């Protein structure tokens, strides 16, 4: 029996390429945690509106950064800067009108698909808790909880260094030791 190696190689190569075409890409955040806001970012997203403490936020609708995930305008990605350095990314759901965005399960499914599965109990629609993934040089927190009839849902991405810097800034603000206008 003669084995056709070309057909075998073609078969395995086809399977390999098919696997890559099925995988959905993560959202394209404007930069990685720790990156600096440069003139090139300013040309695309506008200048940072920093307060006196160097704090700034850039909010972008998720469909603009995640075109393959079927998010609508109720999904928002906030990039949080301190002294023009990206400290954290908060990917959240706006349920101010109703809970339909969270009830669609899109953000939870995105978190599971991109960061890893986690236990949501018997029915994921009633998941009311959080899950943390620790990665090299960053952590990801998926948080979903019901507050006065409204679901609050987010994915928060940062790392120990920048997360601590933001926490320190917030503590100083709350303690009145730092002023913000």
Buried (B, 14 or more C-beta within 10 A) or exposed (E): EEEEEEEEEEEEEEEEEEEEEEEEEBBEBBBEBBBEBEEEBEEEBEEBEBEEBEBBBBEBBBBEBBEEBEBEEBBBBBBBBBBBBBBBBBBBBBBEEEBEBBEBBBBBEBBBEBBEEBEBEEEBEEBEEEBEBEEEEBBBBBBBEBEEEBBBBBBBBBBEEBBEBBEEBEEBBEEEEBEEE
